[in-house]
């Protein structure tokens, strides 16, 4: 099934200058980039994005980190895109991620794991709506 999913190259990935290497992995896996831009996240966006973490002790530091630089927001499309992207990124904790995944190769710890990825088609739809206008998604290219 053709799916859309979102990847954010987080501030630590942006600062490490691994944006091209990260994008290359998705393209080599056969996924299509149908949306791509730099975005400066705001507290308002993060309050919706991370609503399930609001009130937890680590929430303020996560928000601070995610707003420290622009992020690279990517919408990917392809067969089984959500699961495919999970495999390319690896688990949240780089210490548990297999060698060859983005998080193992470039990540340091859970907060500094280089990428966010949508965990479901529904989450991707919500995230796309928060970051991209209708005219910024190019299906079927």
C-alpha positions in Angstrom: 0.0 0.0 0.0 1.3 3.4 -1.0 1.7 5.6 2.2 3.0 9.0 3.1 5.2 9.6 6.2 7.1 12.5 7.7 10.7 12.6 8.7 12.3 15.6 10.5 16.0 15.9 10.5 16.3 17.3 14.0 18.6 20.1 15.1 21.4 17.7 16.0 21.4 16.2 12.5 21.2 19.7 10.9 24.2 20.8 13.0 26.2 17.7 12.2 25.7 18.5 8.4 24.4 15.0 7.7 21.2 16.2 5.9 22.3 14.9 2.5 23.4 11.6 3.8 20.1 11.1 5.6 18.0 12.0 2.5 20.1 9.7 0.4 19.2 6.7 2.5 15.5 7.3 1.9 16.0 7.8 -1.9 18.1 4.7 -2.2 15.3 2.7 -0.5 13.0 3.8 -3.3 11.0 6.4 -1.4 9.9 9.5 -3.2 10.3 13.0 -1.7 7.0 14.8 -2.2 7.6 17.6 0.3 10.8 19.2 1.6 11.6 22.4 3.4 13.4 24.0 6.3 11.0 24.8 9.2 11.5 26.7 12.4 9.3 24.9 14.9 7.4 26.9 17.4 6.1 26.1 20.9 2.5 26.2 19.4 3.4 23.5 16.9 5.3 21.4 19.5 2.4 21.6 21.9 0.3 19.8 19.3 3.0 17.6 17.9 4.1 16.3 21.3 0.8 16.6 23.2 1.2 13.1 24.6 4.4 14.2 26.3 3.1 17.5 27.7 3.5 17.7 31.4 6.3 15.2 31.6 9.6 16.4 33.2 11.6 16.2 30.0 9.0 18.1 27.8 10.6 21.6 28.2 14.1 20.4 27.2 12.7 18.5 24.2 10.9 21.6 23.0 14.0 23.7 23.6 16.1 21.3 21.6 13.6 21.1 18.7 13.4 24.9 18.5 17.2 25.5 18.7 17.7 25.5 14.9 15.5 24.9 11.9 14.6 21.3 11.1 14.5 19.7 7.7 10.9 18.6 7.2 10.4 15.8 4.6 7.3 14.1 3.3 8.1 10.7 1.8 5.8 8.5 -0.2 6.1 4.9 -1.2 5.0 1.3 -0.7 4.9 0.7 3.0 6.6 4.0 3.7 5.9 4.1 7.5 7.5 0.7 8.1 10.3 1.2 5.6 11.3 4.5 7.2 11.2 2.9 10.6 13.7 0.3 9.4 16.0 3.0 7.9 15.9 5.1 11.0 16.1 2.4 13.7 14.7 2.5 17.2 14.5 5.8 19.1 17.6 5.0 21.3 20.7 4.9 19.1 22.3 2.4 21.6 19.6 -0.1 20.6 19.6 0.7 16.9 21.2 -1.8 14.5 24.4 -0.8 12.7 23.6 0.9 9.4 20.5 2.7 10.6 20.5 6.5 10.8 20.1 6.6 14.5 23.0 4.2 15.1 25.3 5.8 12.6 24.7 9.5 13.5 22.8 9.6 16.9 24.2 10.1 20.4 21.2 9.4 22.7 17.4 9.5 22.7 17.0 13.3 22.5 19.9 13.6 20.0 19.0 10.8 17.6 19.1 12.9 14.4 15.6 12.1 13.1 11.9 12.1 14.0 9.7 9.8 12.0 6.0 9.3 11.9 4.9 6.2 13.8 1.7 5.7 11.8 -0.2 6.8 8.7 -2.5 8.8 11.0 0.4 10.5 12.8 1.9 11.4 9.4 -1.3 13.0 8.2 -1.4 15.1 11.4 2.2 16.1 11.0 1.9 17.0 7.4 -1.0 19.2 8.2 1.0 21.0 10.9 4.0 21.7 8.6 2.9 21.8 5.0 0.3 23.8 3.0 -1.7 22.0 0.3 0.5 23.5 -2.5 3.7 22.2 -0.9 3.0 18.5 -1.4 3.7 17.1 -4.9 2.1 13.7 -5.3 3.0 11.4 -8.1 6.3 13.0 -9.1 
